[in-house]
Amino acid sequence: MRFSKYKAVKTVVDGITFASKREAYYYRLYSKMQEAGMIKNLKLQTSIPFKLNGEKVFTYKPDFEYDDENGHHIVDVKGVETPLFRLKKKLIEKLYKINIEIVK
């Protein structure tokens, strides 16, 4: 069993390796919701570039994206919110005028 520095255990579900058991749990949950027709367009680890003056500074990769009757959702599973994560989240939210949902 391999732990990250935050004690997350890598977990494999449907041949996909997740960074933590918690992230794998949400994948199972969202997959079942999609099968039930509650959500659609479930995507994992999409890329959202942050550009400043036309130059890419970093790429933000949320854990999940999906659509439901309330709109488009961008979700990140976090056990620990580091200062760097909070900064990147805030910059992406401001640039794209979106809200990134955090689930724990």
C-alpha positions in Angstrom: 0.0 0.0 0.0 1.5 3.4 -1.0 0.6 6.6 0.8 1.1 10.1 -0.5 2.5 12.8 1.8 -1.1 13.3 3.0 -1.7 9.6 3.7 -3.9 9.2 0.6 -4.0 5.6 -0.7 -4.0 5.1 -4.5 -7.1 3.1 -5.5 -8.0 1.4 -8.8 -11.7 1.3 -10.0 -12.7 0.2 -13.5 -9.0 0.2 -14.5 -8.6 3.8 -13.5 -6.1 4.8 -10.8 -7.3 7.4 -8.4 -5.1 9.4 -6.0 -7.2 8.4 -3.0 -10.0 6.2 -1.7 -12.1 9.3 -1.4 -11.7 10.2 -5.1 -12.5 6.6 -6.1 -15.7 6.8 -3.9 -16.9 9.9 -5.7 -16.1 8.3 -9.1 -18.3 5.4 -8.2 -21.0 7.8 -6.9 -21.0 10.0 -10.0 -20.9 6.9 -12.3 -24.0 5.5 -10.6 -25.7 8.9 -10.9 -24.9 9.0 -14.6 -26.2 5.5 -15.1 -29.4 6.6 -13.3 -29.8 9.6 -15.6 -29.3 12.1 -12.8 -26.1 13.6 -14.4 -24.5 13.4 -17.8 -21.2 14.1 -19.6 -19.1 12.8 -16.6 -15.4 13.6 -17.3 -12.3 12.9 -15.3 -9.2 15.0 -15.0 -9.9 17.5 -17.7 -7.4 20.3 -18.3 -8.2 24.0 -17.7 -5.2 26.2 -18.7 -4.4 29.4 -16.9 -2.9 32.0 -19.3 -1.6 35.4 -18.5 -0.9 37.8 -21.3 -1.4 34.9 -23.8 1.2 32.7 -22.0 0.3 29.5 -20.2 1.3 29.7 -16.6 -0.2 26.4 -15.3 -2.9 23.8 -16.1 -5.6 23.1 -13.5 -6.9 19.5 -13.5 -10.2 19.1 -11.6 -11.1 15.6 -10.6 -14.5 15.6 -12.2 -16.8 17.6 -14.5 -20.4 16.8 -15.2 -23.7 18.4 -16.2 -27.1 18.2 -14.5 -30.4 20.2 -14.5 -28.6 22.9 -12.4 -25.8 23.4 -15.0 -22.1 22.5 -15.4 -20.2 21.3 -12.3 -16.4 21.3 -11.8 -15.5 19.2 -8.7 -12.3 18.6 -6.9 -11.9 16.0 -4.1 -9.7 17.3 -1.4 -8.6 16.0 2.0 -6.1 18.8 2.5 -6.4 22.2 0.8 -2.9 23.5 0.4 -2.2 27.2 0.0 -1.0 26.5 -3.6 -4.3 24.7 -4.4 -6.4 27.6 -2.9 -4.5 30.1 -5.1 -4.8 28.1 -8.3 -8.5 27.5 -7.6 -9.1 31.3 -7.0 -7.2 32.2 -10.2 -9.1 29.7 -12.4 -12.5 30.7 -10.9 -11.8 34.4 -11.6 -10.4 33.9 -15.1 -13.3 31.7 -16.2 -16.0 33.1 -14.0 -16.8 29.6 -12.6 -17.2 28.0 -9.2 -15.1 24.9 -8.4 -16.9 22.7 -5.9 -14.8 21.0 -3.2 -15.9 17.7 -1.8 -14.3 16.1 1.2 
